[in-house]
């Protein structure tokens, strides 16, 4: 299994971006994709997730602004980010966790920069 993430960029505060995370290979039916981000000088932090049952989870700092969704046909999950703030500036990563085998896969990071 391989993950590819894209969609980052430079946006002004209040703007929006949509990140994509596509899995290729043989992906089992039970999985969870977690989104993380790492700002300069800070540790990587979990921010949101979605699983194969479409159950989502968000940390308080992004709740109401970020939305996870999935497209099973495309083996892709999305992170829609609205009302972006300068504090959202970070490298964003997606992580695929396979629930039965407990394997973890990481996509490459994608840079999100929010200017004030």
TORVEX-723687 format. One record per residue: x, y, z of N, C-alpha, C in turn; residue number from 0. Coordinates in steps of 0.05 Angstrom, whole numbers, plus 32768, in hexadecimal, padded with zeros to 4 digits. Example, Ala and Ser with C-alpha at 12.3 -4.5 7.8 and 13.67 -1.06 7.14 Angstrom:
<atoms>
atom n_X->8108 | n_Y->7F8E | n_Z->809C | ca_X->80F6 | ca_Y->7FA6 | ca_Z->809C | c_X->8108 | c_Y->7FBE | c_Z->809C | seq->0
atom n_X->8101 | n_Y->7FD3 | n_Z->808E | ca_X->8111 | ca_Y->7FEB | ca_Z->808F | c_X->8102 | c_Y->8001 | c_Z->809D | seq->1
</atoms>
This chain:
<atoms>
atom n_X->8011 | n_Y->7FE8 | n_Z->8000 | ca_X->8000 | ca_Y->8000 | ca_Z->8000 | c_X->8012 | c_Y->8019 | c_Z->8000 | seq->0
atom n_X->800A | n_Y->802C | n_Z->7FEF | ca_X->8018 | ca_Y->8045 | ca_Z->7FEF | c_X->8004 | c_Y->805C | c_Z->7FF1 | seq->1
atom n_X->800C | n_Y->8071 | n_Z->7FFF | ca_X->7FFB | ca_Y->8089 | ca_Z->8002 | c_X->8008 | c_Y->80A0 | c_Z->7FF4 | seq->2
atom n_X->7FF8 | n_Y->80B0 | n_Z->7FE7 | ca_X->8001 | ca_Y->80C8 | ca_Z->7FDA | c_X->7FEF | c_Y->80DF | c_Z->7FE3 | seq->3
atom n_X->7FFB | n_Y->80F4 | n_Z->7FEE | ca_X->7FEB | ca_Y->810B | ca_Z->7FF7 | c_X->7FF2 | c_Y->8123 | c_Z->7FE6 | seq->4
atom n_X->7FDF | n_Y->8134 | n_Z->7FE1 | ca_X->7FE3 | ca_Y->814D | ca_Z->7FD3 | c_X->7FCD | c_Y->8161 | c_Z->7FD9 | seq->5
atom n_X->7FD1 | n_Y->8179 | n_Z->7FD0 | ca_X->7FBC | ca_Y->818D | ca_Z->7FD3 | c_X->7FC4 | c_Y->81A5 | c_Z->7FE4 | seq->6
atom n_X->7FDC | n_Y->81A4 | n_Z->7FEF | ca_X->7FE5 | ca_Y->81BB | ca_Z->7FFF | c_X->7FEB | c_Y->81D3 | c_Z->7FEE | seq->7
atom n_X->7FF0 | n_Y->81E9 | n_Z->7FFB | ca_X->7FF6 | ca_Y->8201 | ca_Z->7FEC | c_X->7FF7 | c_Y->8219 | c_Z->7FFF | seq->8
atom n_X->7FF8 | n_Y->8231 | n_Z->7FF2 | ca_X->7FF9 | ca_Y->824A | ca_Z->8001 | c_X->7FDD | c_Y->8257 | c_Z->7FFE | seq->9
atom n_X->7FD2 | n_Y->825E | n_Z->8015 | ca_X->7FB7 | ca_Y->826B | ca_Z->8015 | c_X->7FB6 | c_Y->8280 | c_Z->802A | seq->10
atom n_X->7FA5 | n_Y->8294 | n_Z->8026 | ca_X->7FA2 | ca_Y->82A9 | ca_Z->803A | c_X->7F8F | c_Y->829F | c_Z->8050 | seq->11
atom n_X->7F92 | n_Y->82AC | n_Z->8067 | ca_X->7F80 | ca_Y->82A5 | ca_Z->807D | c_X->7F63 | c_Y->82A8 | c_Z->8075 | seq->12
atom n_X->7F53 | n_Y->8295 | n_Z->807D | ca_X->7F37 | ca_Y->8294 | ca_Z->8075 | c_X->7F32 | c_Y->8284 | c_Z->805C | seq->13
atom n_X->7F48 | n_Y->827C | n_Z->804E | ca_X->7F45 | ca_Y->826D | ca_Z->8036 | c_X->7F41 | c_Y->824F | c_Z->803B | seq->14
atom n_X->7F41 | n_Y->8240 | n_Z->8025 | ca_X->7F3B | ca_Y->8223 | ca_Z->8027 | c_X->7F4F | c_Y->8214 | c_Z->8016 | seq->15
atom n_X->7F54 | n_Y->81FB | n_Z->801E | ca_X->7F63 | ca_Y->81E8 | ca_Z->800E | c_X->7F57 | c_Y->81CD | c_Z->8012 | seq->16
atom n_X->7F5A | n_Y->81BB | n_Z->7FFF | ca_X->7F52 | ca_Y->81A0 | ca_Z->8003 | c_X->7F6A | c_Y->818E | c_Z->7FFE | seq->17
atom n_X->7F71 | n_Y->817E | n_Z->8012 | ca_X->7F86 | ca_Y->816B | ca_Z->8010 | c_X->7F7A | c_Y->8150 | c_Z->8008 | seq->18
atom n_X->7F8A | n_Y->8141 | n_Z->7FF8 | ca_X->7F82 | ca_Y->8127 | ca_Z->7FEF | c_X->7F97 | c_Y->8113 | c_Z->7FF8 | seq->19
atom n_X->7F8D | n_Y->80FA | n_Z->7FFD | ca_X->7F9F | ca_Y->80E5 | ca_Z->8005 | c_X->7F95 | c_Y->80CC | c_Z->7FF7 | seq->20
atom n_X->7FA5 | n_Y->80C2 | n_Z->7FE4 | ca_X->7F9C | ca_Y->80AB | ca_Z->7FD4 | c_X->7FAD | c_Y->8093 | c_Z->7FDB | seq->21
atom n_X->7F9F | n_Y->807D | n_Z->7FDE | ca_X->7FAD | ca_Y->8063 | ca_Z->7FE4 | c_X->7FAD | c_Y->8052 | c_Z->7FCA | seq->22
atom n_X->7FC4 | n_Y->8047 | n_Z->7FC5 | ca_X->7FC6 | ca_Y->8034 | ca_Z->7FAF | c_X->7FD0 | c_Y->8019 | c_Z->7FBA | seq->23
atom n_X->7FC8 | n_Y->8005 | n_Z->7FAB | ca_X->7FCF | ca_Y->7FEA | ca_Z->7FB5 | c_X->7FB6 | c_Y->7FDC | c_Z->7FC0 | seq->24
atom n_X->7FBB | n_Y->7FC7 | n_Z->7FCE | ca_X->7FA5 | ca_Y->7FB7 | ca_Z->7FD9 | c_X->7F9D | c_Y->7FC2 | c_Z->7FF5 | seq->25
atom n_X->7F89 | n_Y->7FD2 | n_Z->7FF6 | ca_X->7F80 | ca_Y->7FDD | ca_Z->800F | c_X->7F68 | c_Y->7FCD | c_Z->801A | seq->26
atom n_X->7F6A | n_Y->7FC2 | n_Z->8031 | ca_X->7F54 | ca_Y->7FB3 | ca_Z->803D | c_X->7F3C | c_Y->7FC5 | c_Z->8042 | seq->27
atom n_X->7F26 | n_Y->7FB8 | n_Z->8049 | ca_X->7F0D | ca_Y->7FC8 | ca_Z->804D | c_X->7F0B | c_Y->7FD7 | c_Z->8067 | seq->28
atom n_X->7F1B | n_Y->7FCF | n_Z->807B | ca_X->7F1A | ca_Y->7FDC | ca_Z->8095 | c_X->7F33 | c_Y->7FED | c_Z->8099 | seq->29
atom n_X->7F30 | n_Y->8006 | n_Z->809B | ca_X->7F46 | ca_Y->8019 | ca_Z->809D | c_X->7F3E | c_Y->8032 | c_Z->80AA | seq->30
atom n_X->7F52 | n_Y->8041 | n_Z->80B2 | ca_X->7F4E | ca_Y->805D | ca_Z->80BC | c_X->7F64 | c_Y->806E | c_Z->80B0 | seq->31
atom n_X->7F5D | n_Y->8085 | n_Z->80A6 | ca_X->7F71 | ca_Y->8098 | ca_Z->809D | c_X->7F72 | c_Y->80AF | c_Z->80B1 | seq->32
atom n_X->7F89 | n_Y->80B5 | n_Z->80BB | ca_X->7F8D | ca_Y->80CB | ca_Z->80CD | c_X->7F9D | c_Y->80E1 | c_Z->80BF | seq->33
atom n_X->7F96 | n_Y->80F9 | n_Z->80C5 | ca_X->7FA4 | ca_Y->8110 | ca_Z->80BB | c_X->7FB4 | c_Y->811C | c_Z->80D2 | seq->34
atom n_X->7FCD | n_Y->8122 | n_Z->80CD | ca_X->7FDF | ca_Y->812E | ca_Z->80E0 | c_X->7FEB | c_Y->8147 | c_Z->80D3 | seq->35
atom n_X->7FF6 | n_Y->8158 | n_Z->80E4 | ca_X->8005 | ca_Y->816F | ca_Z->80D9 | c_X->801C | c_Y->8175 | c_Z->80EC | seq->36
atom n_X->8031 | n_Y->8181 | n_Z->80E0 | ca_X->8049 | ca_Y->8188 | ca_Z->80F0 | c_X->8051 | c_Y->81A4 | c_Z->80E8 | seq->37
atom n_X->804F | n_Y->81B6 | n_Z->80FB | ca_X->8057 | ca_Y->81D1 | ca_Z->80F7 | c_X->8075 | c_Y->81D3 | c_Z->80FD | seq->38
atom n_X->8082 | n_Y->81E8 | n_Z->80F2 | ca_X->809F | ca_Y->81EB | ca_Z->80F7 | c_X->80A5 | c_Y->81EC | c_Z->8115 | seq->39
atom n_X->80B8 | n_Y->81DC | n_Z->811E | ca_X->80C0 | ca_Y->81DC | ca_Z->813A | c_X->80AD | c_Y->81CE | c_Z->814D | seq->40
atom n_X->8098 | n_Y->81C2 | n_Z->8142 | ca_X->8084 | ca_Y->81B4 | ca_Z->8153 | c_X->8083 | c_Y->8197 | c_Z->814C | seq->41
atom n_X->8077 | n_Y->8187 | n_Z->815E | ca_X->8074 | ca_Y->816B | ca_Z->8159 | c_X->805C | c_Y->8166 | c_Z->8146 | seq->42
atom n_X->805D | n_Y->8150 | n_Z->8139 | ca_X->8046 | ca_Y->8149 | ca_Z->8128 | c_X->802E | c_Y->8144 | c_Z->8139 | seq->43
atom n_X->8017 | n_Y->814F | n_Z->8131 | ca_X->7FFF | ca_Y->814C | ca_Z->8141 | c_X->7FE8 | c_Y->8141 | c_Z->8130 | seq->44
atom n_X->7FD8 | n_Y->8130 | n_Z->813D | ca_X->7FC0 | ca_Y->8125 | ca_Z->8130 | c_X->7FAB | c_Y->813B | c_Z->812E | seq->45
atom n_X->7F9C | n_Y->813C | n_Z->8118 | ca_X->7F87 | ca_Y->8150 | ca_Z->8116 | c_X->7F6C | c_Y->8145 | c_Z->810E | seq->46
atom n_X->7F6C | n_Y->812F | n_Z->80FF | ca_X->7F52 | ca_Y->8126 | ca_Z->80F5 | c_X->7F54 | c_Y->8109 | c_Z->80EA | seq->47
atom n_X->7F3E | n_Y->80FC | n_Z->80E8 | ca_X->7F3F | ca_Y->80E1 | ca_Z->80DD | c_X->7F23 | c_Y->80D9 | c_Z->80D1 | seq->48
atom n_X->7F24 | n_Y->80C5 | n_Z->80C0 | ca_X->7F0C | ca_Y->80BA | ca_Z->80B5 | c_X->7F11 | c_Y->809C | c_Z->80B1 | seq->49
atom n_X->7EFC | n_Y->808C | n_Z->80B5 | ca_X->7F00 | ca_Y->806F | ca_Z->80B1 | c_X->7EEE | c_Y->8065 | c_Z->809B | seq->50
atom n_X->7EEF | n_Y->804B | n_Z->8096 | ca_X->7EE0 | ca_Y->803F | ca_Z->8080 | c_X->7EC2 | c_Y->8040 | c_Z->8085 | seq->51
atom n_X->7EBA | n_Y->8044 | n_Z->809E | ca_X->7E9D | ca_Y->8048 | ca_Z->80A4 | c_X->7E94 | c_Y->8065 | c_Z->80A2 | seq->52
atom n_X->7EA6 | n_Y->8076 | n_Z->8099 | ca_X->7EA1 | ca_Y->8093 | ca_Z->8097 | c_X->7E9F | c_Y->80A0 | c_Z->80B2 | seq->53
atom n_X->7EAA | n_Y->8094 | n_Z->80C6 | ca_X->7EAA | ca_Y->80A1 | ca_Z->80E1 | c_X->7EC2 | c_Y->80B4 | c_Z->80E2 | seq->54
atom n_X->7EBD | n_Y->80CC | n_Z->80E9 | ca_X->7ED2 | ca_Y->80E1 | ca_Z->80EA | c_X->7ED8 | c_Y->80EA | c_Z->8106 | seq->55
atom n_X->7EEF | n_Y->80F6 | n_Z->8109 | ca_X->7EF8 | ca_Y->8101 | ca_Z->8122 | c_X->7F09 | c_Y->8119 | c_Z->811D | seq->56
atom n_X->7F06 | n_Y->812D | n_Z->812E | ca_X->7F16 | ca_Y->8146 | ca_Z->812B | c_X->7F1F | c_Y->8150 | c_Z->8146 | seq->57
atom n_X->7F37 | n_Y->815C | n_Z->8146 | ca_X->7F3F | ca_Y->8169 | ca_Z->815F | c_X->7F31 | c_Y->8184 | c_Z->8160 | seq->58
atom n_X->7F30 | n_Y->8190 | n_Z->8178 | ca_X->7F21 | ca_Y->81A8 | ca_Z->817B | c_X->7F2B | c_Y->81BF | c_Z->816A | seq->59
atom n_X->7F44 | n_Y->81C0 | n_Z->8165 | ca_X->7F50 | ca_Y->81D7 | ca_Z->8157 | c_X->7F47 | c_Y->81D8 | c_Z->8139 | seq->60
atom n_X->7F3D | n_Y->81C2 | n_Z->812E | ca_X->7F34 | ca_Y->81C2 | ca_Z->8112 | c_X->7F17 | c_Y->81BB | c_Z->810F | seq->61
atom n_X->7F0A | n_Y->81B4 | n_Z->8125 | ca_X->7EEE | ca_Y->81AD | ca_Z->8124 | c_X->7EDD | c_Y->81C4 | c_Z->811A | seq->62
atom n_X->7ECC | n_Y->81BE | n_Z->8107 | ca_X->7EBB | ca_Y->81D3 | ca_Z->80FB | c_X->7EC8 | c_Y->81E1 | c_Z->80E3 | seq->63
atom n_X->7EE2 | n_Y->81DC | n_Z->80E0 | ca_X->7EF0 | ca_Y->81E9 | ca_Z->80C9 | c_X->7EFA | c_Y->81D4 | c_Z->80B5 | seq->64
atom n_X->7F02 | n_Y->81BD | n_Z->80BF | ca_X->7F0D | ca_Y->81A8 | ca_Z->80AE | c_X->7EF9 | c_Y->8191 | c_Z->80AC | seq->65
atom n_X->7EF7 | n_Y->8184 | n_Z->8095 | ca_X->7EE5 | ca_Y->816E | ca_Z->8091 | c_X->7EF3 | c_Y->8158 | c_Z->8082 | seq->66
atom n_X->7EF1 | n_Y->8140 | n_Z->808C | ca_X->7EFB | ca_Y->8128 | ca_Z->807F | c_X->7EE5 | c_Y->811C | c_Z->806E | seq->67
atom n_X->7EEC | n_Y->8111 | n_Z->8057 | ca_X->7EDA | ca_Y->8103 | ca_Z->8046 | c_X->7EE9 | c_Y->80ED | c_Z->8037 | seq->68
atom n_X->7EDB | n_Y->80DB | n_Z->802A | ca_X->7EE8 | ca_Y->80C6 | ca_Z->801B | c_X->7EDA | c_Y->80C0 | c_Z->8001 | seq->69
atom n_X->7EE9 | n_Y->80B6 | n_Z->7FEF | ca_X->7EDF | ca_Y->80AC | ca_Z->7FD5 | c_X->7EE9 | c_Y->8090 | c_Z->7FD2 | seq->70
atom n_X->7ED8 | n_Y->807C | n_Z->7FD8 | ca_X->7EE1 | ca_Y->8061 | ca_Z->7FD8 | c_X->7EEA | c_Y->8058 | c_Z->7FBC | seq->71
atom n_X->7EDD | n_Y->8062 | n_Z->7FA8 | ca_X->7EE3 | ca_Y->805A | ca_Z->7F8C | c_X->7EFF | c_Y->8063 | c_Z->7F84 | seq->72
atom n_X->7F08 | n_Y->807A | n_Z->7F90 | ca_X->7F22 | ca_Y->8085 | ca_Z->7F8A | c_X->7F37 | c_Y->807D | c_Z->7F9E | seq->73
atom n_X->7F2F | n_Y->806E | n_Z->7FB3 | ca_X->7F42 | ca_Y->8067 | ca_Z->7FC9 | c_X->7F4F | c_Y->8081 | c_Z->7FD4 | seq->74
atom n_X->7F3E | n_Y->8095 | n_Z->7FD6 | ca_X->7F49 | ca_Y->80AF | ca_Z->7FDE | c_X->7F39 | c_Y->80BB | c_Z->7FF5 | seq->75
atom n_X->7F46 | n_Y->80C7 | n_Z->8008 | ca_X->7F39 | ca_Y->80D6 | ca_Z->801D | c_X->7F42 | c_Y->80F3 | c_Z->8019 | seq->76
atom n_X->7F31 | n_Y->8105 | n_Z->8023 | ca_X->7F35 | ca_Y->8121 | ca_Z->8020 | c_X->7F34 | c_Y->812F | c_Z->803B | seq->77
atom n_X->7F42 | n_Y->8145 | n_Z->803D | ca_X->7F40 | ca_Y->8157 | ca_Z->8054 | c_X->7F3A | c_Y->8172 | c_Z->804A | seq->78
atom n_X->7F21 | n_Y->817A | n_Z->804C | ca_X->7F19 | ca_Y->8195 | ca_Z->8044 | c_X->7F1E | c_Y->81A8 | c_Z->805B | seq->79
atom n_X->7F2E | n_Y->81BC | n_Z->8055 | ca_X->7F36 | ca_Y->81CF | ca_Z->806A | c_X->7F2B | c_Y->81EB | c_Z->8063 | seq->80
atom n_X->7F19 | n_Y->81F4 | n_Z->8073 | ca_X->7F0D | ca_Y->820F | ca_Z->806F | c_X->7F15 | c_Y->8222 | c_Z->8085 | seq->81
atom n_X->7F12 | n_Y->823B | n_Z->807F | ca_X->7F18 | ca_Y->8250 | ca_Z->8093 | c_X->7F34 | c_Y->824C | c_Z->809F | seq->82
atom n_X->7F47 | n_Y->8248 | n_Z->808E | ca_X->7F62 | ca_Y->8242 | ca_Z->8097 | c_X->7F6E | c_Y->825A | c_Z->80A6 | seq->83
atom n_X->7F7F | n_Y->8253 | n_Z->80B9 | ca_X->7F8C | ca_Y->8267 | ca_Z->80CA | c_X->7FAA | c_Y->8264 | c_Z->80C7 | seq->84
atom n_X->7FB9 | n_Y->8279 | n_Z->80CD | ca_X->7FD6 | ca_Y->8277 | ca_Z->80CC | c_X->7FE1 | c_Y->8260 | c_Z->80DE | seq->85
atom n_X->7FD3 | n_Y->825A | n_Z->80F4 | ca_X->7FDB | ca_Y->8244 | ca_Z->8105 | c_X->7FD8 | c_Y->8229 | c_Z->80F8 | seq->86
atom n_X->7FCA | n_Y->8228 | n_Z->80E2 | ca_X->7FC7 | ca_Y->820E | ca_Z->80D3 | c_X->7FDF | c_Y->8208 | c_Z->80C2 | seq->87
atom n_X->7FF1 | n_Y->821B | n_Z->80C0 | ca_X->8009 | ca_Y->8217 | ca_Z->80AF | c_X->8019 | c_Y->8200 | c_Z->80BA | seq->88
atom n_X->801E | n_Y->81EC | n_Z->80A8 | ca_X->802C | ca_Y->81D4 | ca_Z->80B0 | c_X->802F | c_Y->81C2 | c_Z->8098 | seq->89
atom n_X->803F | n_Y->81AD | n_Z->809B | ca_X->803F | ca_Y->8197 | ca_Z->8088 | c_X->802A | c_Y->8183 | c_Z->8091 | seq->90
atom n_X->8018 | n_Y->817C | n_Z->807F | ca_X->8002 | ca_Y->816A | ca_Z->8085 | c_X->8009 | c_Y->814E | c_Z->807A | seq->91
atom n_X->8003 | n_Y->813A | n_Z->808A | ca_X->8008 | ca_Y->811E | ca_Z->8083 | c_X->7FEE | c_Y->810E | c_Z->8086 | seq->92
atom n_X->7FEB | n_Y->80FA | n_Z->8075 | ca_X->7FD6 | ca_Y->80E7 | ca_Z->807A | c_X->7FE2 | c_Y->80CC | c_Z->8081 | seq->93
atom n_X->7FD4 | n_Y->80BE | n_Z->8092 | ca_X->7FDD | ca_Y->80A4 | ca_Z->809C | c_X->7FC6 | c_Y->8090 | c_Z->8098 | seq->94
atom n_X->7FCC | n_Y->807A | n_Z->808D | ca_X->7FB9 | ca_Y->8064 | ca_Z->808A | c_X->7FBE | c_Y->804E | c_Z->809E | seq->95
atom n_X->7FAB | n_Y->8048 | n_Z->80AE | ca_X->7FAD | ca_Y->8032 | ca_Z->80C2 | c_X->7F9A | c_Y->801C | c_Z->80BA | seq->96
atom n_X->7FA5 | n_Y->8005 | n_Z->80B6 | ca_X->7F94 | ca_Y->7FEE | ca_Z->80AF | c_X->7F8C | c_Y->7FDF | c_Z->80C8 | seq->97
atom n_X->7F73 | n_Y->7FDD | n_Z->80CD | ca_X->7F69 | ca_Y->7FD5 | ca_Z->80E7 | c_X->7F6F | c_Y->7FB7 | c_Z->80ED | seq->98
atom n_X->7F6E | n_Y->7FA6 | n_Z->80D9 | ca_X->7F72 | ca_Y->7F8A | ca_Z->80DF | c_X->7F90 | c_Y->7F83 | c_Z->80E2 | seq->99
atom n_X->7FA0 | n_Y->7F8D | n_Z->80D0 | ca_X->7FBD | ca_Y->7F87 | ca_Z->80D1 | c_X->7FCD | c_Y->7F9A | c_Z->80E2 | seq->100
atom n_X->7FC0 | n_Y->7FB0 | n_Z->80E9 | ca_X->7FCD | ca_Y->7FC5 | ca_Z->80FA | c_X->7FE6 | c_Y->7FD1 | c_Z->80EC | seq->101
atom n_X->7FE5 | n_Y->7FD1 | n_Z->80D2 | ca_X->7FFB | ca_Y->7FDD | ca_Z->80C3 | c_X->7FF6 | c_Y->7FFB | c_Z->80BF | seq->102
atom n_X->800B | n_Y->800A | n_Z->80BE | ca_X->800A | ca_Y->8027 | ca_Z->80BB | c_X->8019 | c_Y->802F | c_Z->80A1 | seq->103
atom n_X->800D | n_Y->8041 | n_Z->8092 | ca_X->801A | ca_Y->804C | ca_Z->807B | c_X->8017 | c_Y->806B | c_Z->807C | seq->104
atom n_X->802D | n_Y->8078 | n_Z->8073 | ca_X->802D | ca_Y->8095 | ca_Z->8073 | c_X->8030 | c_Y->80A0 | c_Z->8057 | seq->105
atom n_X->8021 | n_Y->80B5 | n_Z->8051 | ca_X->8025 | ca_Y->80C3 | ca_Z->8039 | c_X->803B | c_Y->80D8 | c_Z->803D | seq->106
atom n_X->8045 | n_Y->80E3 | n_Z->8027 | ca_X->8059 | ca_Y->80F8 | ca_Z->8029 | c_X->804A | c_Y->8111 | c_Z->8032 | seq->107
atom n_X->8057 | n_Y->8123 | n_Z->803F | ca_X->8049 | ca_Y->813B | ca_Z->8048 | c_X->8043 | c_Y->814E | c_Z->8032 | seq->108
atom n_X->8030 | n_Y->815F | n_Z->8037 | ca_X->8029 | ca_Y->8175 | ca_Z->8025 | c_X->8028 | c_Y->818F | c_Z->8035 | seq->109
atom n_X->8036 | n_Y->81A3 | n_Z->802B | ca_X->8038 | ca_Y->81BC | ca_Z->803A | c_X->801F | c_Y->81CD | c_Z->8037 | seq->110
atom n_X->8015 | n_Y->81D7 | n_Z->804D | ca_X->8000 | ca_Y->81EA | ca_Z->804E | c_X->800B | c_Y->8203 | c_Z->805C | seq->111
atom n_X->8009 | n_Y->821A | n_Z->804E | ca_X->8012 | ca_Y->8233 | ca_Z->8059 | c_X->7FFB | c_Y->8247 | c_Z->8058 | seq->112
atom n_X->7FF4 | n_Y->8252 | n_Z->806F | ca_X->7FDE | ca_Y->8265 | ca_Z->8071 | c_X->7FEA | c_Y->8280 | c_Z->8079 | seq->113
atom n_X->7FE7 | n_Y->8294 | n_Z->8068 | ca_X->7FF1 | ca_Y->82AE | ca_Z->806D | c_X->7FDC | c_Y->82BF | c_Z->807B | seq->114
atom n_X->7FE5 | n_Y->82D2 | n_Z->808B | ca_X->7FD2 | ca_Y->82E3 | ca_Z->8099 | c_X->7FCA | c_Y->82FB | c_Z->8089 | seq->115
</atoms>
